[in-house]
Amino acid sequence: MDAKVLQQLKANLQKARRQPVNFAYSPNKNPKEDDTLMLHPRKKPKMLLVAVKKETKNPKSMCGEMTIKSKDMTIECVGKPPTQGLIKMMRKFLISQKMNFKIHVKDEDGNLVHSDSKPGEGEEGEEGLLNKFSHEDDTVEDTGSDEAFTDEELAASGENLEDTEEDEDTSEQDALDAAAEDAAQEEALREKLGAILAAITKKVQSALGGDEALDTALRQQLGIIETAVNALDDKGTQAAVKAILELLAQKPGAKKVDQKAVAAALKELQIQRVTAESNLKSLMASLKNHQDPRMRLIAAKGPGEGLMGNASLLKGHLDVVMRDIKSWGAAPADKRPAVAQKLSGSIATLNAHLDSDNLITLLEKNPLGVSVSIKKPISAALKELQQTIST
């Protein structure tokens, strides 16, 4: 173990003599590398556990609260008490670092489930027990006192024994703490999004089989949710869930469609697209050197490329809607309900993009004093169009 890391470990163990500290331990799966024992007066045991597992790549571990008196180390575990094998590994690790302790283990209720002190066991028996788990070449250092390490060693680590209020962490410990916190937050987000995916998948599976076109749209949108979950994209997942819930609200069945209303709704969508692109034209002069390639595309090719095309603000989703509208208009009457379901799916996908795209939000709230409105008018036009062709 690196000398500086060892000094910090000894300093943290010294804190356990003054007050209980939280800890986590895990043996390294690589026998050529050291185990990891982490202590902290404030960080929760489970947070420390995430960090030590990350260091050792080993699921075998334990965590809880530790106190030290003389050479007695008492640990009160969080969760299931450790196995005898895991306790032996921890004792062996401490011995390898020249730190000798009798280990006593309690469960969450405070019941003693393991103790190195046995009735009638003297110093000879204790020494034999300790050496049993050390390498043949290991030499146990006799400090000459009941302390696990000397005041000089602690002073070298920067720990003041007389300052009982000292709890300033080293930069190495801060880095480990930050890594543990990030890992815990990532794991919590992964569990949250996984639960959302499981719930929405169950809803989709129960809805499949009623209509072929609707089934296709639902499967497509479920794929979008799975992609967002795998990327840990919380905002994207929420937007995709909203879109799929709109699809689930659709019910198969046919009704007579007012062709004039459809034409009017399509015209309104086209008007709002042209209006939005006109708004964008006022921003072109300020966009030529922007870092986002979509922004530079608008400046280079003009507002006509702003909302249409795969490289546009809407990433081709509006193109799909327009194509599906054309297919719907060309379909015979008996085929229109199925085509309308597909169109509803492409509209839901476009709405999800409008809700989640940060660049669109930035353009609408730009600091250049230019009024740009994209989400609200286009969403309203899409809603009117969907209502006129819905089945």
N, C-alpha and C positions, 0 to 999 in steps of 0.2 A: 504493500500500500504506500502511496506517495506520502512523504514525511509531512507535508502541509495538511493533507487530508486526515492523516492519523492524529495530528495535533488538534485539529478541529473536532474530531470524534471524541478525543479525551476531554476536551473542554466542555463539550455537550454532556458527556457522562458526568462531569463534575456538577453541572447544573442539576442533574437528577439527585444529587446528594442534598441539595437545598430545597428542592420542590419537585413534585411529580412533573414529568415531561412526557409528551407523546412520542411514540416511536413506531418504526416499521423495519422489518428485517426480511431479507430474502437471500438464499445461497445462490451463488453464480453457477449457471449451467456449465460454463467453461471452467474446468478445474484449474486452468492456468491463470485465471483472473480472480480477484478478491470478491468476497461476498459484499453486500451492501447493508449497512446498519445506519439508519437515519433517525435523528432525534430533533424535536423542536418543541418549545414551550407553548406555542399557540396553534400551529397548524394541526388540523384534525388528523387522527390516525389513518383514516381511509385515504386522505389526500397524500400522505406520506407513502402509503402502500402503493399507490399508482406510480410514484416516482421510483421506488426501489424495484418494482417489477420491470419497469422500463429499462433500468440499469442492468439487471441480471438476466432478463429474458426468461425468467423462471416463474411459473405460477405458484410454486411452493413459497409460502410467505406467512408472516404473522404481524399483527399490529396491536396497539393498545397504549397503556400508560405504564411508565417505568419509574421506579424509585430505587435509590441505592443507599444502603447503610453499611458502612465498613466494607466488607467483601461480599455482602448479600445483595443480590439484584432481584428485586421483586417486580414481576410484570403482570398486569391485569389485562387480559386479552379482550379485544373487541371481536365478536363473532365466535366461531368455533375454536376451542383451545388447540394449540399446536400439537402435533404428534411428538412422541419421544424422539424420533429420528430428527425432526426439525430442531428440537431443543439441543440435541447433541451437536448438530451442525453449527448452531449459534455459539455454543460453548467452545467448540473447536476453533471457530473463527476468532473469538476473543483471545483464546490462548495463543493463536498464531501472531497476534498483535501485542503479546506480552501483557495481557490484562486478564487477571484471574478473578472469577466471581463464582459464588454459589448461586445458581439460578433457581428461583421459586416462581411458579406459575399459578395464577388464579384465573378462574373463569369470570364471566360477566357479572355473576352474582356474588363474587368475592370468595368463592370456595377454592381452597387449595387443591390443585389437581396434579402438581408435581413439585418436588423439592429435592435439591441435591443433598440436603442435610438429612442423614438417616440416624435413627436412634443408635447410640453407641459408636458412631463413626468418629474417629479421631483425626488428627492432622495427617497421619500416614494414609488412612483410608481416603481422605479427601484428595491428597496429592496423587494417589494411584488412579482415582476416578478421573481427575483432570487429564493426566498423562495418557490415559487410555484412548482419548479422542484426538490426541495430537500426533504429528508425524514423529517418526523415530528420531529425526534430527532436531526437533523443536526443543528449545531450552526455555523453561519457565523462569522469568526474572523474579527474583525475590526483592521486593522494594524495601523490605525492612520495616514495614508498618502495615496497618490495615488499609491504607489508601491504595487504590488501583494504579495510581501514578503520582509522581512527586510534584511539589509546588513549583520546582524549577521547570519541569516540563510544561506545566500549565502557564507559567509566566512566559515561556518561549512561544506559546501559542497566542499570547495577547490576552489571556483571561486573567482578570484580577480576582483573586479568591476572596478579598475583603468586600468587594462590591457585589452585594447580593441582589441588586436591582439590575445588573448588567444583562442585557439580552440582545445586544446588537449582533447581527449575523454577518458572516464574511460574504464576499462576493460569490464564492463558490456555492454557499448554502442558498443565497438569494436566487442564483440561477437554477438550482435544483427545485426550489420552491415554486418559481415561476413555471418551470417545465411541468411540475406536478399539477399546478392549477390549470394550465392550458390543457393538459391531458384530461383532467377531470371534466372541464367544460366541454371538450370535444366529445367525450364519452356520453355526457348527459344529452348533448344535441343529437348524437347518433341514436340514442335510445328513444328520444322524443320523435325524431323523423321516422324511425323504424316502426314505432307504434302507429303513426299516422298512415304509413304505407300499408301496414297490415290491415288496418280498419277500412281504408278505401278499397283495397283489393277484395276484401270480403263483400263490400257493397257491390262492386262491379261484377263479381262472379255470380252474385244472386240476381243481377239484372240481365245477364247475358241470355241469349236464346229467343228473345222476343222479336228482334228485327235485325237482319243481316247488316244493314248500313250502320245502325246504331251500335251494334256489337263492334264493328270495325273502328268506329270513332272512339268508343270507350277504351278499346285495347291500345289504340294509338296514344290517347291521352294518359293512360296508365303507364305507358312506357316513358312519357315525359316526366311523370312523377318519380318513377324509379331512378331516372338519370339524375334528377335534382337531389334525391335522397342520398344516392351514392356519392355525390359531390358535396354533401353536407350543406346544401344551399337552402337555408330556411325560407327565405323570401320566395325563391323560385318554387319551392314545394307548396307553399301556401297558395300562390297564384294558380298553380296547376291543379290543386285540389278544388279551388273555386270553380275552375273551368269544367272539371269532371262532374262536379255536383250539378252544374247547369245542364250537362248532358244527361245525367241521371233523372233530372226533372222532366226530360222529354218523354212523351208517351206515344208509342206507335198508333197509327190510325190516320185516316185521310179526311180531308175537308175541302170544300171548294175554295179555290184561291182567287182573290180579286186581282186580276192582271194589272189593272190600272194602279192599284195600291202598291204592287210590287215595282212597277215602273217608277212610281213617284219615290219610293224608298231607295231604289237604286240611284235615281238622279240626285237625291239628297246626299247619299254617300259620296258620289262623284264631286258634288259641290263642296262638301267638307274636306275632301282630299285636296282639291285645287286651292281652297282657302288656306289650308295648313301649309301647303307648299309655297303659297304667296307670302305667308308670314315668314317662312324660313329664308326667303330670298333676301329679306332685310338684314339677315345675320351673315350673309355670305362674306362680306368684306372682312369680318372679324374671325373667320374660321380657317383661313388659308394655311395657317401654321399650327393648327390644333393637333395635339398628339393622337387623337382618336381617328383612325382611318375613315370611319364613316362620316365624321365631320369634314375631313378634307375632301371626301367624295362630293359632298353637297356643294362645297365651294368650287370644286373643279368642274363639275358637270351640270350644276344648276339645280334648282328646286324640283325639276322634273324627275330627278333621280333620288329625291329626298325620301319618298315613301314607298316607291315601287322598286322591286328588284331584290335579290338576295343580299346585296351589300348595303341596302338602305336602312333607315331607322327601324323599319318594321320587318327587316330580315326576310322578306319574301312572303310573309304571312298574308299581306293584303293581296298579293298576286294570286295566292291559292284561293282566297275568298272570291275574287273576281272570276277565276277559272271555274270554280264550282257554281257560281251564279249563271255563267254561260251554259254550263252543262245542264243545270236545272231548267233553263229556258228552252233548251233544245230537246229535252226528254219528253217522251209521250206521256199522256196523263196517268197511265197506270204505273209508270216508273218514277214519277216525280216524288212520291213520298220517300222512297229510298234515297234519291239524290238529295232531297231536302235534309235528310238526317246527316248525310255527309257534309253538306254545307253548314249545318248547325255546328258540327265538330270543328270545321276550319274557322268559323266565327268565334267559337269559344277559345280556340288556341290564340287567335289574334287578340282577343280581349285580355287573355292572360299575359300576353307580351306587353300590351299597353299598360297594364297595372304594375308590372314588375321591372320594366326597363328604366334604369337610372339615367340614361342619357336623355330620354324623352322628358323625364322630370326636370333635368338640368336645363333643357332648352326652354321649357315652359316657364321656369323660374330663373331665366338667365339674368345676369347683372348688367346687360347692355341696354336696358331700357326698351327693348323691342317686345311687343306683345305677341306671343306664340301660343296657340291653343290647339292641341292635337288629341289628347285622350278623350275629353268630354264630348266634343262634337262628333268624332268618329264613332265612339262607343254608342252614342245616342242614335246615330244613323244605322249602325249595325243592329241595334236592338229593334228598331222600326222595321228593318229589312227582315230580320228573323221572325218577327211576329206575323208578317204578311205571307211568309212561305212555310211557316211551321206546320207540322202534321200531327 
